[in-house]
């Protein structure tokens, strides 16, 4: 059976690294017939909660079509709560799950480590994924403090850097001229 993958990510108009990574991969995702679901839009409206409920119901409705969910998220309190329904749906319906952590907030990581309840919730949801993708190998050691996982569960995949930035002089070089 072929795996039908759903790439879950921020809307490309959102600020930040996750939307940037998605934009850099959009063409390849289309070429490989990988569908995209926007889990987050930079919405400041009064109806934000209602929109999330509708979004979760839409996700639930289409989730039966896919065998693999690839969730892109930071490890932060807001993202943890916002994306938890996607992880729960994946687990309830026994879908394969890849969680791609794009950094996060150290204060929330510390909160997970110090809270038995948060550590338990994390270990039975996000850290029960089939694959956990991190930005660097130092994250593996840190995340194993939340739940000890076999090394092959992890994949290190640094964020891409657009070529335009590689050819620019640093501010320090410019200031020294």
C-alpha positions in Angstrom: 0.0 0.0 0.0 1.3 3.4 -0.9 1.7 6.0 1.8 -0.5 9.0 1.1 1.2 11.9 3.0 -0.4 15.0 4.4 2.1 17.8 5.2 0.7 19.9 8.1 2.2 23.4 8.3 1.7 27.1 8.8 0.1 29.2 6.1 2.9 30.5 3.8 1.9 34.1 4.6 2.7 33.6 8.3 6.0 35.0 9.6 8.7 32.6 10.8 10.8 29.6 9.9 8.1 27.0 9.4 6.4 29.0 6.7 9.8 29.6 5.1 10.6 25.9 5.1 7.2 25.2 3.6 7.8 27.8 0.8 11.2 26.2 0.0 9.6 22.8 -0.2 6.3 23.7 -1.9 7.4 22.7 -5.4 8.8 19.3 -4.4 5.7 18.6 -2.4 3.5 19.3 -5.5 5.8 17.2 -7.7 5.5 14.3 -5.3 1.8 14.7 -4.9 2.0 15.4 -1.2 -1.1 17.4 0.0 -0.8 20.3 2.3 -3.0 21.3 5.2 -2.6 24.7 6.9 -2.7 24.2 10.6 -2.2 27.9 11.4 -2.9 31.3 9.9 -1.9 34.5 11.5 -5.5 35.3 12.5 -6.2 38.1 14.9 -10.0 38.0 14.5 -12.5 37.6 17.3 -13.7 34.4 15.8 -10.3 32.7 16.0 -11.5 29.9 18.3 -14.4 29.1 16.0 -12.1 29.0 13.0 -9.9 26.5 14.9 -12.8 24.2 15.6 -13.8 24.3 12.0 -10.2 23.6 11.0 -10.0 20.6 13.3 -13.3 19.2 12.0 -12.1 19.7 8.4 -8.9 17.9 9.3 -10.8 15.1 10.9 -13.1 14.7 7.8 -10.2 14.4 5.4 -7.8 12.4 7.6 -9.1 9.0 6.5 -7.5 9.6 3.0 -3.9 9.7 4.4 -1.6 7.1 6.0 1.1 9.5 7.1 0.8 12.9 8.7 3.9 15.2 8.7 3.4 17.9 11.3 5.6 21.0 11.4 5.5 22.8 14.7 7.7 24.6 17.2 7.9 23.3 20.8 6.1 26.2 22.5 3.0 26.3 24.7 0.7 27.9 22.1 1.8 25.5 19.3 1.6 22.5 21.7 -2.0 23.2 22.5 -2.9 24.3 19.0 -1.4 21.2 17.3 -2.3 18.6 19.9 -5.7 17.8 18.2 -3.8 16.8 15.0 -1.5 14.5 16.9 -4.5 13.0 18.8 -6.3 12.4 15.5 -3.2 10.7 14.1 -2.9 8.5 17.2 -6.6 7.6 17.4 -6.8 6.6 13.8 -3.4 4.8 13.9 -1.8 7.0 11.3 2.0 7.2 10.9 3.2 10.5 12.3 6.3 12.5 11.7 6.7 15.5 14.0 9.1 18.1 12.7 10.1 20.4 15.6 11.3 23.7 14.3 12.9 25.0 17.5 10.7 26.4 20.1 10.8 28.2 23.4 13.3 27.0 26.1 10.9 28.2 28.8 8.2 25.7 27.6 10.8 22.9 27.3 11.7 23.6 30.9 8.0 23.6 31.9 7.6 20.1 30.3 10.7 18.8 32.1 9.5 20.1 35.5 5.9 19.0 35.1 5.0 15.3 35.4 1.7 16.0 33.7 3.1 17.8 30.7 5.9 15.3 30.4 3.3 12.5 30.4 1.1 14.2 27.8 4.1 14.9 25.6 5.4 11.4 25.9 2.1 9.8 24.8 1.4 12.2 22.0 4.2 14.2 20.3 7.0 11.9 21.5 5.2 8.7 20.4 5.6 9.7 16.7 7.1 7.3 14.2 9.7 9.9 13.3 10.9 13.1 15.1 12.7 15.6 13.0 14.9 18.1 14.7 17.1 21.0 13.6 20.3 19.7 15.2 21.7 16.8 17.2 21.7 18.8 20.5 17.9 18.6 20.4 18.0 14.8 20.6 19.8 14.9 24.0 17.3 17.5 25.3 14.2 15.7 24.0 15.3 12.4 25.4 14.9 14.0 28.8 11.2 14.3 28.0 11.0 10.7 26.8 13.9 8.4 26.0 13.6 7.2 22.4 15.7 5.0 20.2 18.2 7.1 18.1 16.7 5.9 14.8 13.4 7.6 15.6 15.2 10.9 15.2 16.3 12.6 12.0 18.4 15.7 12.0 17.4 18.1 9.3 18.6 21.7 9.6 16.5 24.5 8.2 17.5 25.5 4.6 19.1 28.8 4.0 18.1 30.6 0.9 21.1 31.1 -1.4 20.6 34.8 -1.5 21.6 35.1 2.1 24.8 33.0 1.7 26.3 35.7 -0.6 25.6 38.7 1.6 28.2 40.3 3.8 27.6 40.2 7.5 26.8 43.4 9.4 30.1 43.0 11.2 32.0 43.0 7.8 30.1 46.0 6.6 30.7 48.0 9.8 34.4 47.3 9.7 34.8 48.8 6.2 
